[in-house]
Amino acid sequence: MDAVGVALSLMRGALTLLDEPDTELIAQHLRLAIEAAEQKFSSDERSDGLVLPDAEDPDGPP
C-alpha cells in the first residue's frame, strides 16, 4: 500500500472514533481530507494503475 492508501486508512480509522457530537468539527475536517485524498488517488490511479483500498477494509488487500 502506498502513502496515500495508508493515509486514507488512518483517516478512516480516526473518523470512526470521532463520531461524537463534541468532536464533529474534527470529524468534518477528516471527511474533507479523506475526500481530497480520494480525489488525488483517483487521478493518480488513472495514470499509475493503482487500486484504492476499500473503505470497509482499512488494511486494503492482503
N, C-alpha and C positions, 0 to 999 in steps of 0.2 A: 504494500500500500504506500502511495506517495504522500508527500507532506499535506496536500490538500485533503486527501482522504482521511488522514489521521486527524487533521484539524476539524473536519466535519464530524468525525466520530466523537471527539472530545466535546465539541459544542453541543451535539445532540444529547450526549450523556448528561452534561451540565444542565441542559434545558429541562430534562425530566425532574431534576432536583429542585428546580426553581418555579414550579407551578403552584406557588402560594401567592395570595393577594399582595403581601408586603414586598414581594420580590418581582412583581410583574414588570417593572421598568427594566430590570436586568434581563429578564426573560425576553422582553421585547427587543432589546439590543442583540441578544443572542440569535433570535429569529432573523433579524436583519443581516447579521454576519453569516448565518447559515445560507440564507438566500443568495447573498453576494458570492459566497464561496461556490455554491452550486452553479450559479451562472458562469463563473470563471471556469469551473471544472468542465461544464458543458461545452464551452468554446474550445478549451484545450483538448477535450475528448475527441472532437471532430478532427483535429489535426494530428493527435497522438495515438488514437485508438485506445485510450484509457477507459476503464469502466468505473462508474460511480458506485461506492459502497451503498448497500441497501440501508434505508433509514431504520428498519427494524433490526438489522444486524450491525451494531456499531463496530464489530471487528472486520466486517467485509467478508469476502470469500476466504475459505480456508487456505 
